[in-house]
Amino acid sequence: MGAENFPVPGMKNGISSREGEDVTLRCNYETSDSVVSLHWYKHQSDYEAPQFILWKGARSYTGQENIPDKRYRCNTGQQESELTITDVTLADSAVYY
């Protein structure tokens, strides 16, 4: 496969990347809870259900996680979560939340 740019469909301000690069997506959250479990999903098509990617604990739940695919990494903070997709391919084109 060649090194092509591809946008994330369905987003006004999508992110594009070249195949083989790493991409980091950021999400902010608000809660007064001290035990926080953050989940990331990938949605590729209106005809398919979103796919679970991972969950990771934050705040007093730090250190707990389930990340089945090691191409994904997640960093969490007090009010944010960052999802990094390593070695992206065209198949990673999706809406993430």
C-alpha positions in Angstrom: 0.0 0.0 0.0 1.2 3.5 -0.8 1.5 6.3 1.7 -1.8 8.0 1.1 -3.6 10.6 3.2 -7.1 9.8 4.3 -9.7 11.8 6.3 -11.8 10.4 9.2 -15.3 10.4 7.7 -18.2 12.0 9.5 -16.1 14.7 11.2 -16.1 18.4 10.3 -12.6 18.7 11.6 -11.3 15.2 10.8 -7.7 14.1 11.2 -5.7 12.8 8.3 -2.5 10.8 8.3 -0.2 8.7 6.2 -0.3 5.0 6.4 2.3 3.7 8.9 2.2 6.9 11.1 0.9 7.1 14.6 -2.2 9.2 15.3 -3.4 10.6 18.7 -7.0 11.5 19.4 -8.0 13.5 22.4 -11.3 13.5 24.4 -12.2 15.7 27.4 -14.6 14.6 30.1 -16.2 16.0 33.2 -17.3 14.1 36.3 -17.2 14.5 40.1 -16.6 10.7 40.5 -13.2 9.6 41.7 -13.5 6.1 40.1 -13.6 6.7 36.4 -13.7 4.0 33.6 -13.2 5.5 30.1 -14.1 3.6 27.0 -13.1 4.1 23.4 -15.1 2.9 20.4 -14.6 2.8 16.6 -17.6 3.4 14.3 -16.8 2.7 10.7 -20.3 2.5 9.1 -23.9 3.5 9.7 -24.7 -0.1 8.9 -22.6 -1.6 11.7 -22.5 -1.2 15.4 -19.6 0.6 17.0 -16.7 -1.6 17.9 -15.2 -1.7 21.4 -11.5 -0.7 21.3 -10.5 -0.4 25.0 -11.3 0.8 28.5 -8.9 2.4 30.9 -9.3 3.6 34.4 -8.6 7.2 35.5 -8.3 9.1 38.8 -8.4 6.6 41.6 -9.0 3.8 39.1 -5.6 4.4 37.4 -3.7 1.2 36.5 -6.8 -0.7 35.5 -7.3 -1.4 31.8 -8.4 -3.7 29.0 -6.7 -3.0 25.7 -7.0 -6.2 23.5 -5.3 -4.8 20.4 -1.7 -3.6 21.2 -1.8 -1.1 18.3 -3.9 1.1 20.6 -2.5 3.0 23.6 -4.4 5.2 26.0 -3.3 7.8 28.4 -5.8 9.2 30.9 -5.7 12.3 33.1 -8.0 14.1 35.5 -10.3 15.4 32.7 -8.9 13.9 29.4 -8.2 10.7 27.6 -5.8 10.3 24.7 -6.1 7.4 22.2 -3.0 6.7 20.1 -3.3 4.4 17.1 0.1 3.1 16.0 1.0 2.2 12.4 -2.3 3.4 11.0 -3.8 1.9 7.9 -6.8 2.7 5.6 -8.9 0.3 7.7 -8.5 2.7 10.7 -10.7 5.3 8.9 -13.6 5.7 11.2 -15.3 7.9 13.8 -13.8 7.4 17.2 -15.5 8.2 20.5 
